Amino acid sequence: MEVKMSSMPVSEAIANAIVGWDGCDWTHEEEDEEGERVLDEDGDPRYCDGESETCAYCRKAAEAAHEAERLGHEATTAVEAGDMALALTLVEAAHGLEMDYADAPAWDPALKLVTKASEMVDPVIVEVMPEHLRASHEAAGNSGVYPHNGSERSILGREEAGDMVGDDPEWVSIVRAVRPDDWSEYPLHGA
């Protein structure tokens, strides 16, 4: 059974979202403070590249991005404290702000990972030896010691981890219960 690993820990996904969205990210008709279209000298709508200082829409998007960044930093603090319920609330709020202004949501991966983390029951660290390394460890007569042996660790609910160990006890093991700082170090299993 080859194991699918997430590419990043939860806190890293939040950090990527924070830097991944900084406001308006698309070309649109420029708006004034009342939300009316701004016209050029020929009476045609003036288009904004998403970074205009005169476009009220862009300014609102930049303010929303700043608030999303603040929420993201608070969410990271919540993750580091192991409070996934609070982290989820904060990431949902940041994602909601972005969805009001952005076409390509940077907050989607963070929302996915924090949602999955908050739904885990009794999370544990599981260690898995990838299949492509198993033959060399069998030939050597041992499986070595993490992290030098090439095994991979991830966070998983205890019941799912127990099922994995039952399916492949020689190459999968539960290391321990998750500690708050683990959410910043290990990826979620299969995310």
C-alpha positions as CSV (number, residue, x, y, z in Angstrom):
1,M,0.0,0.0,0.0
2,E,1.7,3.2,-1.1
3,V,0.9,6.1,1.2
4,K,-0.3,9.5,-0.1
5,M,1.3,12.3,2.0
6,S,0.3,15.9,2.2
7,S,2.8,18.4,0.9
8,M,2.9,20.6,4.0
9,P,2.0,21.0,7.6
10,V,-1.2,23.0,8.5
11,S,0.7,26.1,9.7
12,E,2.7,26.2,6.4
13,A,-0.5,26.1,4.4
14,I,-1.8,29.1,6.4
15,A,1.5,30.9,5.9
16,N,1.3,30.3,2.1
17,A,-2.3,31.6,2.1
18,I,-1.2,34.8,3.9
19,V,1.4,35.6,1.3
20,G,-0.6,34.2,-1.6
21,W,-3.4,36.8,-1.5
22,D,-2.8,40.5,-1.2
23,G,-6.1,41.9,-2.5
24,C,-7.7,42.3,-5.8
25,D,-6.2,40.0,-8.4
26,W,-8.2,40.5,-11.6
27,T,-8.9,43.1,-14.2
28,H,-12.3,44.8,-13.8
29,E,-14.1,48.0,-14.3
30,E,-12.9,50.6,-11.9
31,E,-15.3,51.8,-9.2
32,D,-15.6,55.0,-7.2
33,E,-16.5,55.2,-3.5
34,E,-20.2,54.8,-4.2
35,G,-19.6,51.6,-6.2
36,E,-20.3,53.4,-9.5
37,R,-18.3,52.7,-12.6
38,V,-15.5,55.2,-13.3
39,L,-15.6,56.5,-16.9
40,D,-12.7,57.7,-19.0
41,E,-12.8,61.0,-21.0
42,D,-14.6,59.2,-23.9
43,G,-17.4,58.0,-21.5
44,D,-16.2,54.3,-21.6
45,P,-15.6,52.3,-18.5
46,R,-12.1,52.7,-17.1
47,Y,-10.5,49.3,-16.4
48,C,-8.3,48.5,-13.4
49,D,-5.6,46.0,-13.3
50,G,-6.4,45.0,-9.8
51,E,-3.8,47.3,-8.2
52,S,-5.2,50.7,-8.7
53,E,-4.9,53.2,-5.9
54,T,-7.9,55.1,-7.1
55,C,-10.3,52.1,-7.5
56,A,-12.5,51.8,-4.4
57,Y,-13.0,48.1,-5.1
58,C,-9.2,47.5,-5.0
59,R,-8.8,49.5,-1.8
60,K,-11.6,47.4,-0.2
61,A,-9.9,44.2,-1.4
62,A,-6.6,45.3,0.0
63,E,-8.2,46.0,3.3
64,A,-9.8,42.6,3.2
65,A,-6.5,41.0,2.4
66,H,-4.9,42.8,5.4
67,E,-7.7,41.5,7.7
68,A,-7.2,38.0,6.2
69,E,-3.5,38.2,7.0
70,R,-4.3,39.2,10.6
71,L,-6.7,36.3,10.9
72,G,-4.1,34.0,9.4
73,H,-1.5,35.0,11.9
74,E,-4.1,34.3,14.7
75,A,-4.9,31.0,13.1
76,T,-1.3,30.0,13.1
77,T,-1.1,30.9,16.8
78,A,-4.2,28.7,17.3
79,V,-2.6,25.8,15.4
80,E,0.6,26.1,17.4
81,A,-1.5,25.9,20.5
82,G,-3.3,22.8,19.1
83,D,-6.6,24.6,19.0
84,M,-7.9,23.4,15.7
85,A,-11.5,24.6,16.3
86,L,-10.3,28.2,16.7
87,A,-7.9,27.9,13.8
88,L,-10.8,26.6,11.6
89,T,-13.0,29.6,12.6
90,L,-10.2,32.0,11.8
91,V,-9.3,30.4,8.4
92,E,-13.0,30.2,7.4
93,A,-13.2,34.0,8.1
94,A,-10.1,34.7,6.1
95,H,-11.3,32.5,3.2
96,G,-14.6,34.3,3.2
97,L,-13.0,37.7,2.9
98,E,-10.9,36.4,0.0
99,M,-13.9,34.9,-1.8
100,D,-15.5,38.3,-1.9
101,Y,-12.6,39.7,-4.0
102,A,-10.5,37.0,-5.6
103,D,-10.9,34.7,-8.6
104,A,-8.1,32.3,-7.6
105,P,-8.4,31.6,-3.9
106,A,-5.1,31.3,-2.1
107,W,-6.9,30.3,1.1
108,D,-8.5,27.0,-0.3
109,P,-5.6,24.7,0.6
110,A,-5.4,26.1,4.1
111,L,-9.1,25.8,4.6
112,K,-9.0,22.2,3.4
113,L,-6.1,21.2,5.8
114,V,-7.5,23.0,8.8
115,T,-11.0,21.5,8.2
116,K,-9.5,18.0,8.0
117,A,-7.3,18.6,11.1
118,S,-10.3,19.9,13.2
119,E,-12.3,16.9,12.3
120,M,-9.7,14.3,13.4
121,V,-10.5,12.3,16.4
122,D,-7.6,11.5,18.7
123,P,-4.8,12.5,16.3
124,V,-1.5,10.7,16.3
125,I,1.8,10.7,14.5
126,V,2.1,7.8,12.2
127,E,5.4,6.7,10.6
128,V,5.4,4.9,7.3
129,M,8.3,3.3,5.4
130,P,7.7,4.1,1.7
131,E,7.5,1.0,-0.5
132,H,10.5,2.0,-2.7
133,L,12.8,1.9,0.4
134,R,11.6,-1.4,1.9
135,A,13.7,-3.8,-0.1
136,S,17.0,-2.1,0.9
137,H,15.9,-2.1,4.6
138,E,15.1,-5.8,4.3
139,A,18.5,-6.5,2.8
140,A,20.2,-4.6,5.6
141,G,18.2,-6.6,8.2
142,N,16.7,-3.5,9.9
143,S,14.6,-0.5,9.2
144,G,16.9,2.2,10.6
145,V,15.8,5.2,12.6
146,Y,13.7,8.2,11.6
147,P,14.4,10.6,9.9
148,H,17.6,9.1,8.5
149,N,15.9,5.9,7.3
150,G,13.7,7.7,4.8
151,S,10.4,6.9,6.6
152,E,7.7,9.5,6.5
153,R,5.6,10.9,9.4
154,S,2.2,12.4,9.2
155,I,-0.8,13.2,11.4
156,L,-3.8,10.9,11.3
157,G,-6.7,10.0,13.5
158,R,-5.9,7.1,15.8
159,E,-8.5,4.8,14.4
160,E,-7.3,5.3,10.8
161,A,-3.7,4.9,12.0
162,G,-4.6,1.7,13.8
163,D,-6.1,0.3,10.5
164,M,-2.9,1.2,8.7
165,V,-0.8,-0.6,11.3
166,G,-3.1,-3.6,11.1
167,D,-2.7,-3.7,7.3
168,D,1.1,-3.4,7.3
169,P,2.5,-3.8,10.8
170,E,6.1,-4.2,9.7
171,W,6.3,-0.9,7.9
172,V,3.7,1.3,9.6
173,S,3.7,2.4,13.3
174,I,2.0,4.9,15.6
175,V,4.7,7.1,17.1
176,R,2.7,9.0,19.7
177,A,-0.3,11.3,20.3
178,V,0.0,14.6,18.5
179,R,1.4,17.5,20.6
180,P,0.5,21.1,19.7
181,D,3.8,21.9,18.0
182,D,3.4,18.8,15.7
183,W,0.7,20.7,13.6
184,S,3.5,23.0,12.5
185,E,6.0,20.2,11.7
186,Y,4.1,17.3,10.2
187,P,1.7,17.1,7.2
188,L,-1.8,15.6,7.5
189,H,-1.9,12.1,6.2
190,G,-3.5,11.9,2.8
191,A,-4.5,15.5,2.5
